[in-house]
Amino acid sequence: MSRLSPTAFGLALPLAVMSQAALADLTPSEVWGDWRQYMEGMGYGIDATESQNGNDLTVADIRLNMVMPENTGAMSMTLGTLKFVQNGDGTVSVVMPGELPMTVNIAPEGGAEPVTVSMRYSQTDHAMMASGSPQEMVYDYSAGTVAFTLDQLQVGSETYGQENAKVNIIGTGFSSSTTMTIAEMRSYQQTGKIDSIQYDIAINNPTEPAKVTMNGSVANLTMDGGGMIPLVISDAADMAAMLRAGFDVSGLIAYGAGSTQMDVEDPKNGNFTMSTTSDGGDLGIKMGADGLAYNGSQNNMAITANVAGLPFPIDMSMVKGAFNLSMPVSKSEDPQDFAFGITLGEFKMSDVIWSIFDPAGQLPRDPASMVVDLSGKAKLLVDFLDPDAAAQLASEQPGEVQSLTVNKLQLDAAGAKLDGAGDFTFDNTDMTTFPGMPKPVGAVDLSLVGGNGLLDKLVAMGLLPEDQAMGARMMMGLFAVPGSEPDTLNSKIEFTEEGQVLANGQRIK
């Protein structure tokens, strides 16, 4: 079973602190002490050489070590040298070199090959200042450019340079502000922006025939996030324990226009190219004891792809794409909220694709849309993020759905439109009325406009045999009644307390 691991947060947060950084006097030792406490609290062991020069502090040969979750090995990271300089106004400047080499060593157990990743963090016109007090520090950071470059990847005895594994990411106009507050928990609030990001990635595995390159850019990134983190994380693999201890984080990243170009050179299976553009969107995440939630959207997307074996390009576009997912993650005797939604707004294909199956243009080629919006309550019987969850799921029922609301169901395509909404509750003590599932009680209202017209066109095009169309019409006649407008069908499907199923008041079960 796939689980979210705090190790991902742990790997990223030391670098985030380095790229982030109230008025009271601070000392270099207090600022470095805060960094050290933060990283040790995340489960890292730290080795470094500290030297004092007057009021200033130099920390050299910084090395972080961590045992990987579930006894999968160990990880170490080297960060080079940092200087903490005392300013006359009580603030502290954190001085980093223009180029900071980093090495990550992963030594897995169980016979897997060790991995060494060598990369560089580069920056120009950069400055970081810490202000505030030891209990509440504010880190302000800015840079003209920041960049991550993969120099070398070593897997076992094999070494890959940039000719085999290239990752170059460059950001311009970077600034951020982070406030760290220390009490019974460590809380943080962070805002930031990057004017633009460009990336250039290439993969050329000598043992595989395909070569992959990808490059692109995105403009106007903004970030806003915050949360609560336990001062000490005793077991980085036990996310359930972290949540019980108060771990609670959330964040939103928004971005502007961007584009990507991907090329696959494959002499065995054929070449592939794809280009995408969009006007931007956002991505949000929230994780805490009350659940896990993701949401995202993207505006005015366009995709063009050339596939080996197809004599024409694939062109598609969509005005809006969006999703949301929220779910409980902690075991509870009380029902908890969940939700799922997806929106595909005004999806269009090129006329070349349409003409493959509709050369006469009988189907309307208006943009298609789909909206699914569900919510409800469920009771979890297992802590999903517990290290032992996989073993528990093998022998226990993971949870019970208590209720489900279809807030909106909409499909508009090829001249037909389906709408629906409804509410259901579920009796989890009754698994026999509907074998294998809890008994539902509730109703859903459905409306179909243009259904018969679409069937007629599909039959005329030869895509649907007449006898199958007749069967579909008979089913619609059984479950639906004509509406007040032409080619409109309405249906109300009810599940009663007695276990009956009604269609527009007529019993069908």
C-alpha positions in Angstrom: 0.0 0.0 0.0 1.3 3.4 -0.9 1.6 5.8 2.0 2.6 9.4 2.4 5.9 9.6 4.3 7.2 12.5 6.3 10.6 11.8 4.9 9.5 13.7 1.8 8.8 16.7 4.0 12.1 16.1 5.9 14.2 16.1 2.8 12.7 19.3 1.5 12.4 21.4 4.6 16.2 22.0 5.3 16.5 23.3 1.8 13.4 25.4 2.3 14.8 26.9 5.4 18.0 27.7 3.5 16.0 29.5 0.9 13.8 31.4 3.3 14.8 32.9 6.2 9.5 42.1 15.0 12.5 43.6 16.1 14.7 42.2 18.8 18.4 41.3 19.0 19.5 37.9 17.6 22.9 36.3 17.7 24.5 34.0 15.1 24.5 31.2 17.6 20.8 31.6 18.2 20.0 31.5 14.5 22.2 28.4 13.8 20.8 26.8 17.0 17.3 27.3 15.6 18.3 25.7 12.3 20.0 22.8 14.2 17.0 22.3 16.5 14.6 22.3 13.5 16.6 19.7 11.5 17.3 17.5 14.5 13.6 17.7 15.4 12.8 16.4 11.9 14.9 13.3 12.6 18.3 14.3 11.1 21.6 13.8 12.8 23.9 16.7 12.2 27.7 16.8 12.0 29.4 20.2 11.4 32.5 22.2 12.4 31.7 25.5 14.2 34.2 28.3 14.6 33.6 31.7 16.2 35.3 34.9 14.9 34.2 37.7 17.2 30.4 37.9 17.0 30.3 35.9 13.7 29.9 32.2 13.4 31.1 29.9 10.6 29.6 26.4 10.2 31.6 24.2 7.9 31.4 20.7 6.5 27.7 20.4 7.3 26.5 16.8 7.0 22.9 15.6 7.6 22.2 11.9 8.3 18.9 10.1 8.6 17.8 6.5 8.9 15.2 5.8 6.1 11.7 4.8 7.1 10.8 1.1 7.6 14.5 0.1 7.9 15.1 0.6 4.1 18.6 2.1 4.7 20.2 5.4 5.4 20.5 8.8 3.8 23.2 11.4 4.2 23.5 14.9 2.7 26.4 17.4 2.6 25.7 21.1 2.5 29.1 22.8 2.5 29.8 25.9 4.6 27.5 28.7 5.9 28.4 31.9 7.7 26.2 33.7 10.3 27.2 37.4 10.5 26.1 39.7 13.4 24.7 43.0 12.1 24.7 46.2 14.2 20.9 46.4 14.3 20.5 43.1 16.1 19.7 41.1 12.9 21.9 38.3 11.5 22.9 37.8 7.9 23.2 34.2 6.7 25.9 34.2 4.1 25.9 31.3 1.6 28.3 30.8 -1.3 27.2 31.6 -4.8 27.5 27.9 -5.5 26.7 25.3 -2.9 27.6 21.7 -3.8 25.3 19.1 -2.3 25.7 15.3 -2.2 23.0 12.9 -1.2 24.0 9.3 -0.4 21.3 6.6 -0.1 22.3 3.2 1.2 19.2 1.0 1.0 19.1 -2.4 2.7 17.9 -5.7 1.3 20.5 -5.9 -1.5 19.4 -2.8 -3.4 22.2 -0.8 -5.0 23.4 2.3 -3.2 22.7 5.7 -4.9 24.8 8.9 -4.8 23.3 12.1 -6.2 25.7 15.0 -6.7 24.1 18.4 -7.4 24.6 22.2 -7.0 22.5 24.9 -5.6 23.5 28.2 -7.3 22.3 31.7 -6.6 23.2 35.3 -7.7 22.5 38.6 -6.0 21.3 36.8 -3.0 20.8 37.9 0.6 19.2 36.3 3.7 18.5 38.1 7.0 17.2 36.7 10.2 15.4 39.1 12.6 13.1 38.9 15.6 13.7 36.9 18.8 14.8 33.3 19.6 11.1 32.5 20.2 10.0 34.1 16.9 12.4 34.4 14.0 11.7 36.0 10.6 13.8 34.9 7.7 13.7 37.2 4.6 15.5 35.9 1.5 15.9 37.3 -2.0 18.0 36.3 -5.1 18.3 37.4 -8.7 18.5 33.8 -9.8 18.5 30.4 -8.1 19.3 27.1 -9.8 19.5 23.4 -9.1 21.8 21.4 -11.4 22.3 17.6 -11.3 26.0 17.0 -11.9 26.2 13.2 -11.5 24.1 10.2 -10.6 25.8 7.0 -9.4 23.8 3.8 -9.0 25.9 0.9 -7.8 29.0 0.8 -9.9 27.4 2.8 -12.8 28.1 6.5 -13.1 25.8 8.8 -15.2 26.8 12.3 -16.1 24.7 15.1 -17.7 24.9 13.3 -21.1 22.8 10.5 -19.5 20.8 12.3 -16.7 20.5 16.1 -17.0 18.4 18.2 -14.7 18.8 22.0 -14.9 16.2 24.2 -13.1 16.6 28.0 -13.0 14.4 30.5 -11.2 14.6 34.3 -11.5 13.3 37.0 -9.2 13.0 34.9 -6.1 11.9 36.3 -2.7 10.3 34.8 0.4 9.6 35.5 4.0 9.2 32.9 6.7 8.2 33.3 10.3 9.2 30.5 12.7 7.6 30.6 16.2 8.7 28.2 18.9 6.4 27.2 21.7 5.1 23.7 22.6 5.0 23.2 18.8 7.0 24.9 16.0 4.7 26.9 13.9 5.6 28.6 10.6 4.1 30.9 8.1 5.7 31.4 4.7 5.1 33.5 1.6 7.2 33.6 -1.5 7.3 34.4 -5.2 9.4 33.5 -8.3 9.1 35.6 -11.4 9.8 32.6 -13.7 11.2 29.1 -13.8 12.8 27.3 -16.7 13.7 23.7 -16.7 15.7 21.4 -19.0 15.6 17.7 -18.3 17.1 14.8 -20.4 17.3 11.0 -19.8 19.5 8.8 -21.9 19.8 5.4 -20.2 22.5 3.5 -22.1 20.6 0.2 -21.6 17.4 1.5 -23.2 16.9 2.6 -26.8 14.7 5.6 -26.0 16.1 9.1 -25.3 13.8 11.6 -23.5 14.2 15.4 -23.4 11.9 17.8 -21.7 12.1 21.6 -21.4 9.7 24.4 -20.5 9.0 27.4 -18.4 6.4 28.7 -16.1 5.9 32.3 -14.9 4.7 34.2 -11.8 4.8 31.5 -9.1 3.5 32.4 -5.7 3.5 30.4 -2.5 1.5 30.8 0.7 1.6 28.2 3.4 2.0 27.4 7.1 1.4 24.9 9.8 2.4 23.3 13.0 5.2 20.8 13.4 6.1 18.8 16.6 9.4 20.0 18.1 10.7 16.4 18.1 9.7 13.7 15.7 10.5 10.4 17.3 9.7 8.2 14.3 9.7 9.7 10.8 8.0 6.6 9.4 5.0 6.9 11.7 2.9 9.7 10.1 -0.1 8.7 12.2 1.8 9.4 15.4 3.0 12.7 14.0 -0.6 13.7 13.3 -1.6 12.7 16.8 1.2 14.9 18.0 -0.2 17.9 16.2 1.4 17.9 12.8 -0.7 20.1 10.6 0.4 21.8 7.4 -1.2 23.5 4.4 -0.1 25.4 1.4 -1.2 26.9 -1.9 1.0 27.3 -5.0 -0.3 29.5 -7.8 1.4 29.9 -11.2 0.9 31.8 -14.4 1.4 31.0 -18.1 3.7 28.1 -18.9 4.7 25.7 -21.7 6.4 22.3 -22.0 8.1 20.5 -24.9 8.7 16.8 -24.7 10.6 14.7 -27.2 11.1 10.9 -27.2 13.6 9.5 -29.7 12.9 5.8 -29.8 14.3 3.8 -32.8 12.6 0.7 -31.6 9.0 1.8 -31.0 8.9 5.1 -32.9 9.4 8.8 -32.0 7.0 10.8 -30.0 6.7 14.6 -29.4 4.3 16.6 -27.3 4.0 20.3 -26.6 1.6 21.8 -24.0 0.7 25.4 -23.0 -1.6 26.8 -20.3 -2.5 30.2 -18.8 -1.7 29.0 -15.3 -3.5 27.5 -12.3 -2.9 26.5 -8.7 -2.3 23.5 -6.5 -3.2 23.2 -2.8 -2.6 20.7 -0.1 -3.7 20.3 3.5 -2.6 17.6 5.9 -3.5 17.2 9.5 -5.4 15.0 12.0 -8.7 16.0 10.4 -7.7 14.6 7.1 -5.8 15.0 3.8 -6.9 17.3 1.1 -5.7 18.2 -2.4 -7.1 20.6 -4.9 -5.8 22.0 -8.2 -6.9 23.8 -11.4 -5.4 24.7 -14.7 -6.7 27.2 -17.3 -6.7 27.2 -21.1 -4.7 24.1 -21.6 -3.6 23.1 -25.1 -1.9 19.9 -26.2 -0.3 18.9 -29.5 1.2 15.5 -29.9 2.8 13.6 -32.8 2.8 9.8 -32.4 4.7 7.3 -34.5 2.3 5.5 -36.8 -0.3 8.4 -36.9 -0.2 10.5 -40.1 -1.7 13.5 -38.3 -1.0 15.4 -35.1 -3.3 15.1 -32.0 -4.6 18.5 -31.1 -6.7 19.0 -28.0 -7.6 21.9 -25.7 -9.6 22.6 -22.6 -10.7 25.9 -21.1 -10.6 24.6 -17.5 -9.5 21.5 -15.7 -9.9 21.1 -11.9 -10.0 18.5 -9.2 -10.4 18.2 -5.5 -10.0 15.3 -3.1 -10.4 15.3 0.7 -10.4 12.2 2.9 -9.9 11.2 6.5 -6.7 9.4 7.4 -7.2 8.7 11.1 -9.2 6.0 12.8 -12.3 7.4 14.5 -15.6 6.2 15.9 -17.3 9.3 14.5 -18.0 9.7 10.8 -15.7 12.1 9.0 -16.1 14.2 5.8 -14.8 13.2 2.4 -15.2 14.7 -1.0 -14.2 14.2 -4.6 -14.6 16.5 -7.6 -13.4 16.8 -11.2 -14.1 19.3 -13.8 -13.3 19.1 -17.5 -14.6 22.3 -19.0 -15.0 23.0 -22.7 -12.9 20.2 -24.0 -12.2 20.3 -27.8 -10.5 18.1 -30.4 -9.3 19.1 -33.8 -11.5 18.5 -36.8 -8.9 16.1 -38.1 -9.6 13.8 -35.1 -13.4 14.3 -35.5 -13.3 13.3 -39.1 -11.8 9.9 -38.3 -15.2 8.6 -36.9 -17.5 11.4 -38.2 -16.4 12.3 -41.7 -19.8 13.7 -42.6 -20.0 16.0 -39.6 -23.2 14.6 -38.3 -22.3 15.1 -34.6 -22.2 18.5 -33.1 -18.6 19.5 -32.5 -19.3 21.9 -29.7 -16.9 21.8 -26.7 -17.6 19.0 -24.3 -17.8 19.4 -20.5 -18.0 17.1 -17.5 -18.5 17.9 -13.8 -18.5 15.4 -11.0 -19.0 16.8 -7.4 -19.4 14.2 -4.6 -19.3 14.6 -0.8 -20.2 12.4 2.1 -19.2 11.0 5.5 -17.2 7.8 6.2 -15.9 6.1 9.3 -12.3 4.9 9.1 -11.6 1.6 11.0 -7.8 1.8 10.3 -5.2 4.5 10.5 -4.2 4.8 6.8 -0.9 6.4 7.6 0.2 4.0 10.3 3.3 1.9 9.3 1.2 -1.2 10.1 -1.7 -0.1 7.9 -0.9 -2.4 5.0 -1.0 -5.5 7.3 -4.2 -4.3 8.9 -5.9 -3.7 5.5 -5.1 -7.3 4.5 -7.2 -8.6 7.4 -9.6 -5.8 8.3 -12.3 -3.8 6.6 -10.7 -0.3 6.0 -13.8 1.7 6.7 -17.5 2.3 6.2 -19.2 4.8 4.0 -22.0 6.4 6.0 -23.5 8.8 3.4 -23.0 10.1 -0.1 -24.3 13.3 -1.7 -24.1 13.7 -5.5 -24.0 17.5 -5.4 -23.6 17.7 -9.2 -23.3 15.3 -12.0 -23.1 16.8 -15.5 -22.0 15.5 -18.9 -22.5 17.7 -22.0 -21.1 16.2 -25.2 -22.0 15.5 -28.9 -25.4 17.2 -28.6 -26.6 15.4 -25.5 -26.6 16.6 -21.9 -27.0 14.5 -18.7 -27.6 16.2 -15.3 -28.0 14.5 -11.9 -28.1 15.1 -8.1 -29.0 13.0 -5.2 -28.5 11.9 -1.5 -27.9 8.5 0.0 -27.3 7.0 3.4 -25.9 3.5 3.9 -26.8 0.8 6.5 -23.5 -1.0 7.1 -25.2 -3.6 9.3 -27.2 -4.8 6.3 -25.0 -6.5 3.7 -27.6 -8.9 2.4 -30.3 -6.7 0.8 -27.8 -5.8 -1.8 -25.2 -8.6 -1.5 -21.7 -7.5 -0.8 -22.5 -3.8 -0.1 -24.3 -1.9 2.6 -28.0 -1.1 2.0 -28.5 2.3 0.4 -31.4 4.5 1.2 -32.1 7.7 -0.8 -32.7 8.9 -4.3 -31.0 10.4 -7.3 -32.7 12.7 -9.9 -31.5 12.5 -13.5 -32.3 14.4 -16.6 -31.2 13.6 -20.2 -31.6 16.0 -23.1 -30.9 15.0 -26.6 -30.3 11.3 -25.9 -32.6 9.9 -28.6 -31.1 12.3 -31.1 -27.6 11.2 -30.3 -28.7 7.5 -30.7 -30.1 8.4 -34.2 -26.9 10.0 -35.3 -24.7 7.1 -34.0 -26.9 4.6 -35.9 -26.7 6.8 -39.1 -22.9 6.9 -38.8 -22.7 3.1 -38.5 -21.1 3.4 -35.0 -24.1 1.8 -33.3 -26.1 -1.2 -34.6 -29.9 -0.5 -34.8 -30.7 -3.4 -32.5 -28.4 -2.1 -29.8 -29.9 1.4 -30.2 -33.4 -0.2 -29.8 -32.2 -1.9 -26.6 -30.9 1.4 -25.2 -34.3 3.1 -26.0 -36.2 0.3 -24.2 -34.0 0.8 -21.1 -34.5 4.6 -21.2 -38.3 3.9 -21.4 -38.1 1.6 -18.4 -36.2 4.0 -16.2 -37.3 7.4 -17.4 -40.4 9.4 -18.4 -40.6 12.1 -21.1 -40.0 15.7 -20.0 -41.9 18.8 -21.0 -39.3 19.7 -23.7 -38.7 17.7 -26.9 -36.2 14.8 -26.6 -36.0 15.2 -22.8 -36.1 12.3 -20.3 -36.4 12.6 -16.5 -35.8 9.8 -14.0 -36.0 9.5 -10.2 -34.3 6.4 -8.9 -35.2 5.6 -5.2 -33.8 3.1 -2.8 -36.3 2.6 0.1 -35.8 1.5 3.7 -37.5 -1.8 2.8 -34.8 -2.6 0.2 -37.0 -1.7 -2.8 -35.7 0.1 -5.9 -38.2 2.5 -7.6 -37.9 4.2 -11.0 -40.3 7.2 -11.1 -42.4 5.4 -8.5 -42.5 2.1 -10.3 -40.9 -0.8 -8.4 -38.1 -2.5 -10.4 -36.7 -4.5 -7.4 
